Amino acid sequence: KRRRTSRRWTTMDAEKKKQALQMASQEMEYRVDLFNRMVVTCFDKCADRKFKEGDLSVGENSCVDRCTAKYWQVTSIVGQMLGGAGQGQ
């Protein structure tokens, strides 16, 4: 037997796909913005402004590692808190 797909279901599927694409696009924009803010924050905090060498020093590398780890950790905690707050409503 062949199933007939009604136009209504096809339209709904298209709308769901459009919504999913919009949500994915917003999520990507959020992630890029988050990454860019992290780069600026950690660079300002860790990089020496004298630019004596082309590479980061050991101290600067260590600072960047700690800064980025803390940034992602805090972002994760805030996301969990906001997710929990949204579920409680």
Phi, psi and omega in degrees: 000142176261135177268139177263129177268123180283155180297326181299315180293322178296319179295318179295319178298319179296320179294319178296320178296320179296316178297317180297320178294318178297317179295318179296321179295316178296319179297319179295316178299318178299314181296318179296316178298316179299314179298315180297319178295321178297316180300311181297313181299311183289325177296312180300323182283323193253330188277134175286133184282356182280339178047055180288328183234162179284338181250160175290147176285171178300317179297318179294318177300315180297318179298315180297317178301312180294317182298312181294321178298316179294320180300312180293323179297313179296318178300318179296315180297314179297318178300319178295319180295316179294322177296319177293322179292323180292327179284332182282349182279000000 
